[in-house]
């Protein structure tokens, strides 16, 4: 594999990282039964505030913390509106994503010309970065990328291998049954909604402090929140599938961009840009139609159960609904 191809693959991993972090944050939120539709605006606002705080303090860590707080506060508004005020979570989230994006545009006017500020660029991991091919692609990256590796493993383990994770999933699937077993459903929804929002804030900081350092009046991450939401659905609310979906989407987008630059290949730009979405839709149709289920029949019974859990595409049964303890 030549150096150019390795650099392209490393770029895909880096560019997909904010989608991975935001997607995992949204996965936790939706698994507990709350819909955070403010994701796009939250990404934009946290990217701005994280960059502004980093510039003011000349410390990238301060920028990340501020971005986390911004994302967590937006998510908290959705939790309060849905749980305490009994309003529609989707409507609140949609309004907030528009408000947050416009607020970022207004506040960010003074930072549009700022090109200097702390950045978290590539930090090769000793020994691991020296591994042929794999080291170049996965271990010659920024701290945000390494954080995403840890986050996906911790999220999967927490959801499927711990009792608190079981309570989390129960709150999103059968809140009445979870409550009957002593789980404070609404408190869990507050905790994981705010935690998911904080992760979305980190994803925003990853854009402005690493992937696309700086700020512009037309934010480069605009629209990425909607992509992250689609990837969560495509990933069937499973951490590993969310990561694969993010890498696949960015990989196909990079491929489409490379084809557009090639004078020897004449393909419609609209078609190229639509390929990632078309593949997502095809995958969802295959899973929902039962075609994948029939293919799993040829596997050993022990493997079938694991694959069914991995390919699960149904949303949490209580997603977006209110729970009122008696």
C-alpha positions as CSV (number, residue, x, y, z in Angstrom):
1,X,0.0,0.0,0.0
2,X,1.5,3.3,-1.1
3,X,2.0,6.3,1.1
4,X,-0.8,8.3,-0.6
5,X,-3.4,5.6,0.1
6,X,-2.2,5.4,3.7
7,X,-2.6,9.1,4.1
8,X,-6.1,9.0,2.7
9,X,-7.2,6.2,5.1
10,X,-5.6,8.1,8.0
11,X,-7.6,11.2,6.9
12,X,-10.8,9.2,6.8
13,X,-10.3,8.0,10.4
14,X,-9.5,11.5,11.6
15,X,-12.5,13.1,9.7
16,X,-14.9,10.5,11.0
17,X,-13.9,11.0,14.6
18,X,-16.3,13.8,15.5
19,X,-19.1,11.8,13.9
20,X,-18.1,8.8,16.0
21,X,-18.0,10.8,19.3
22,X,-21.3,12.6,18.6
23,X,-22.9,9.4,17.4
24,X,-22.0,7.5,20.5
25,X,-23.3,10.4,22.6
26,X,-26.6,10.3,20.8
27,X,-26.7,6.5,21.1
28,X,-26.5,6.7,24.9
29,X,-29.2,9.4,24.9
30,X,-31.6,7.5,22.7
31,X,-30.9,4.2,24.4
32,X,-32.3,5.7,27.6
33,X,-35.4,6.9,25.7
34,X,-34.7,10.6,24.9
35,X,-34.4,12.1,21.4
36,X,-31.8,14.9,21.1
37,X,-32.6,16.5,17.8
38,X,-30.4,19.6,18.6
39,X,-27.3,17.7,17.6
40,X,-26.4,19.8,14.5
41,X,-26.8,23.1,16.3
42,X,-25.1,21.8,19.4
43,X,-22.1,20.7,17.3
44,X,-21.8,24.2,15.7
45,X,-22.2,26.1,18.9
46,X,-19.8,23.9,21.0
47,X,-17.2,24.2,18.2
48,X,-17.4,28.0,18.3
49,X,-17.4,28.2,22.1
50,X,-14.6,25.6,22.4
51,X,-12.5,27.5,19.9
52,X,-13.2,30.9,21.6
53,X,-12.3,29.6,25.0
54,X,-9.1,28.0,23.7
55,X,-8.1,31.3,22.1
56,X,-8.9,33.3,25.2
57,X,-7.0,31.0,27.5
58,X,-4.4,29.7,25.0
59,X,-5.2,26.3,26.3
60,X,-7.0,23.6,24.2
61,X,-8.1,21.7,27.3
62,X,-10.1,24.7,28.5
63,X,-11.7,24.9,25.1
64,X,-12.7,21.2,25.3
65,X,-14.2,21.7,28.8
66,X,-16.2,24.7,27.6
67,X,-17.5,22.8,24.6
68,X,-18.6,19.9,26.8
69,X,-20.5,22.3,29.1
70,X,-22.2,23.9,26.1
71,X,-23.3,20.6,24.7
72,X,-24.4,19.4,28.1
73,X,-26.5,22.5,28.8
74,X,-28.3,22.2,25.4
75,X,-29.1,18.6,26.2
76,X,-30.3,19.5,29.7
77,X,-32.8,21.9,28.2
78,X,-34.2,19.0,26.1
79,X,-34.3,16.8,29.2
80,X,-36.1,19.4,31.3
81,X,-38.5,20.3,28.5
82,X,-39.4,16.7,27.9
83,X,-39.4,15.3,31.5
84,X,-40.5,18.2,33.7
85,X,-42.4,20.4,31.3
86,X,-43.9,17.5,29.3
87,X,-43.2,19.0,25.9
88,X,-42.4,17.3,22.7
89,X,-38.7,16.4,22.6
90,X,-38.5,16.5,18.8
91,X,-40.0,20.0,18.6
92,X,-37.7,21.3,21.4
93,X,-34.6,19.7,19.7
94,X,-35.5,21.1,16.3
95,X,-35.9,24.7,17.7
96,X,-32.7,24.4,19.7
97,X,-30.6,23.2,16.7
98,X,-31.7,26.3,14.7
99,X,-31.2,28.6,17.7
100,X,-27.8,27.3,18.5
101,X,-26.6,27.5,14.9
102,X,-27.8,31.1,14.6
103,X,-26.3,32.0,18.0
104,X,-23.0,30.6,16.9
105,X,-23.1,32.6,13.7
106,X,-23.8,35.8,15.7
107,X,-21.2,35.3,18.4
108,X,-18.6,33.9,16.0
109,X,-18.3,37.1,13.9
110,X,-15.4,38.3,16.0
111,X,-13.6,35.0,15.6
112,X,-14.1,34.5,11.9
113,X,-10.7,36.1,11.1
114,X,-8.9,34.3,14.0
115,X,-6.5,31.8,12.5
116,X,-4.2,31.4,15.5
117,X,-5.1,29.4,18.6
118,X,-4.3,26.1,20.3
119,X,-4.7,23.1,18.2
120,X,-4.6,19.3,19.0
121,X,-2.9,17.9,15.9
122,X,-1.3,14.5,15.4
123,X,0.4,12.9,18.3
124,X,2.0,9.5,17.3
125,X,1.7,6.8,19.9
126,X,5.0,5.3,20.8
127,X,5.6,1.8,19.4
128,X,2.0,1.5,18.0
129,X,2.6,4.2,15.4
130,X,5.5,2.2,14.1
131,X,3.4,-0.8,13.2
132,X,3.3,-1.1,9.4
133,X,0.1,0.2,7.7
134,X,-2.1,0.0,10.9
135,X,0.2,2.3,12.8
136,X,0.1,5.0,10.1
137,X,-3.7,4.8,9.8
138,X,-4.8,4.5,13.4
139,X,-2.0,5.5,15.8
140,X,-0.6,8.6,14.1
141,X,-3.6,10.7,15.0
142,X,-4.8,13.4,17.5
143,X,-6.0,12.7,21.0
144,X,-9.6,13.1,19.8
145,X,-9.1,9.9,17.7
146,X,-7.6,8.0,20.6
147,X,-10.4,9.1,22.8
148,X,-12.9,7.8,20.3
149,X,-11.2,4.3,20.4
150,X,-11.6,4.2,24.1
151,X,-15.1,5.6,24.1
152,X,-16.6,3.0,21.7
153,X,-15.2,0.1,23.8
154,X,-16.3,1.7,27.1
155,X,-19.8,2.4,25.7
156,X,-20.2,-1.1,24.4
157,X,-19.0,-2.7,27.6
158,X,-21.2,-0.3,29.7
159,X,-24.3,-1.0,27.7
160,X,-24.1,-4.8,27.3
161,X,-21.8,-6.0,30.1
162,X,-22.8,-4.1,33.3
163,X,-25.9,-3.8,35.5
164,X,-26.1,0.0,35.1
165,X,-26.0,-0.5,31.3
166,X,-28.9,-3.0,31.6
167,X,-30.9,-0.4,33.6
168,X,-30.1,2.2,31.0
169,X,-31.4,0.0,28.2
170,X,-34.5,-1.0,30.3
171,X,-35.3,2.7,30.8
172,X,-35.4,3.1,27.0
173,X,-37.2,-0.1,26.3
174,X,-39.6,-0.8,29.1
175,X,-39.5,2.1,31.6
176,X,-42.5,0.7,33.6
177,X,-40.7,-2.6,34.2
178,X,-37.5,-0.8,35.1
179,X,-39.3,1.4,37.6
180,X,-40.9,-1.6,39.1
181,X,-37.5,-3.1,39.7
182,X,-36.4,0.1,41.6
183,X,-34.8,2.1,38.7
184,X,-35.3,5.9,38.8
185,X,-36.1,6.2,35.1
186,X,-36.3,10.0,34.9
187,X,-33.1,10.5,36.8
188,X,-31.3,8.1,34.4
189,X,-32.7,10.0,31.5
190,X,-31.4,13.2,32.9
191,X,-27.9,11.7,33.5
192,X,-27.5,10.1,30.1
193,X,-29.0,12.9,28.1
194,X,-26.6,15.4,29.7
195,X,-23.7,12.9,29.2
196,X,-24.6,12.5,25.6
197,X,-24.7,16.2,25.2
198,X,-21.3,16.6,26.7
199,X,-19.9,14.0,24.2
200,X,-21.5,16.0,21.4
201,X,-19.7,19.1,22.8
202,X,-16.4,17.2,22.6
203,X,-17.2,16.3,19.0
204,X,-17.7,20.0,18.3
205,X,-14.4,20.9,19.8
206,X,-12.8,18.2,17.7
207,X,-13.8,20.1,14.6
208,X,-12.6,23.6,15.6
209,X,-9.4,22.5,17.5
210,X,-8.3,19.6,15.3
211,X,-10.1,18.5,12.2
212,X,-10.8,22.0,10.8
213,X,-9.0,24.3,13.2
214,X,-10.5,27.8,13.6
215,X,-13.8,29.3,12.9
216,X,-15.5,30.7,9.8
217,X,-18.9,32.5,9.3
218,X,-20.0,29.4,7.3
219,X,-19.1,26.7,9.7
220,X,-17.4,23.7,8.1
221,X,-19.2,21.3,10.4
222,X,-22.7,22.6,9.5
223,X,-24.9,19.6,8.6
224,X,-22.7,17.1,10.3
225,X,-25.1,16.7,13.2
226,X,-27.8,15.5,10.9
227,X,-25.3,13.0,9.4
228,X,-24.5,11.8,12.9
229,X,-28.2,11.3,13.7
230,X,-28.6,9.2,10.5
231,X,-25.6,7.1,11.4
232,X,-27.1,6.3,14.8
233,X,-30.2,5.0,13.0
234,X,-28.1,3.2,10.4
235,X,-26.0,1.7,13.2
236,X,-29.1,0.3,15.0
237,X,-28.2,2.1,18.2
238,X,-25.1,-0.3,18.6
239,X,-21.7,1.4,19.4
240,X,-19.7,-0.7,17.0
241,X,-22.1,-0.3,14.1
242,X,-22.2,3.5,14.7
243,X,-18.4,3.6,14.4
244,X,-18.5,1.5,11.2
245,X,-21.2,3.7,9.8
246,X,-19.2,6.8,10.5
247,X,-16.1,5.4,8.8
248,X,-18.1,4.1,5.9
249,X,-19.8,7.4,5.3
250,X,-16.7,9.5,5.5
251,X,-14.8,6.9,3.4
252,X,-17.4,7.1,0.6
253,X,-17.5,10.9,0.8
254,X,-13.7,11.0,0.4
255,X,-14.0,8.6,-2.5
256,X,-16.7,10.8,-4.2
257,X,-14.5,13.8,-3.7
258,X,-11.5,12.0,-5.3
259,X,-13.6,10.9,-8.3
260,X,-14.8,14.5,-8.8
261,X,-11.2,15.7,-9.0
262,X,-10.3,13.1,-11.5
263,X,-10.6,14.3,-15.2
264,X,-10.8,10.7,-16.5
265,X,-14.0,9.8,-14.7
266,X,-17.2,11.6,-15.6
267,X,-20.0,10.8,-13.1
268,X,-22.7,13.1,-11.9
269,X,-21.7,15.0,-8.7
270,X,-25.2,14.6,-7.3
271,X,-25.0,10.9,-7.7
272,X,-21.6,10.7,-6.1
273,X,-22.8,12.7,-3.1
274,X,-25.8,10.5,-2.7
275,X,-24.0,7.2,-2.7
276,X,-23.4,7.1,1.1
277,X,-27.1,7.8,1.7
278,X,-28.2,5.2,-0.9
279,X,-26.1,2.5,0.8
280,X,-27.5,3.4,4.2
281,X,-31.1,3.0,2.9
282,X,-30.2,-0.3,1.2
283,X,-28.7,-1.7,4.4
284,X,-31.7,-0.6,6.5
285,X,-34.1,-2.3,4.0
286,X,-32.1,-5.5,4.0
287,X,-32.2,-5.7,7.8
288,X,-35.9,-4.7,8.1
289,X,-37.0,-7.1,5.3
290,X,-35.6,-10.1,7.0
291,X,-33.0,-10.9,4.2
292,X,-30.2,-10.6,6.7
293,X,-32.1,-12.9,9.1
294,X,-32.3,-15.6,6.5
295,X,-28.6,-15.3,5.7
296,X,-27.8,-15.8,9.4
297,X,-29.6,-19.1,9.3
298,X,-26.5,-20.7,7.8
299,X,-24.4,-19.8,10.8
300,X,-24.0,-21.9,14.0
301,X,-26.7,-21.2,16.5
302,X,-24.3,-19.6,19.0
303,X,-23.1,-17.1,16.4
304,X,-26.6,-16.3,15.2
305,X,-27.5,-14.7,18.6
306,X,-24.5,-12.5,18.6
307,X,-25.0,-11.4,15.0
308,X,-28.7,-10.6,15.6
309,X,-27.8,-8.4,18.5
310,X,-25.1,-6.7,16.4
311,X,-27.5,-6.2,13.5
312,X,-30.5,-5.0,15.6
313,X,-32.1,-2.1,13.9
314,X,-35.3,-1.4,15.9
315,X,-35.3,1.8,17.9
316,X,-35.7,1.6,21.7
317,X,-39.4,1.0,22.3
318,X,-39.9,4.0,24.6
319,X,-37.8,6.4,22.5
320,X,-39.3,9.9,22.7
321,X,-42.0,9.0,25.2
322,X,-42.6,10.5,28.6
323,X,-42.5,8.4,31.8
324,X,-44.7,9.4,34.7
325,X,-44.2,7.3,37.8
326,X,-47.4,6.5,39.6
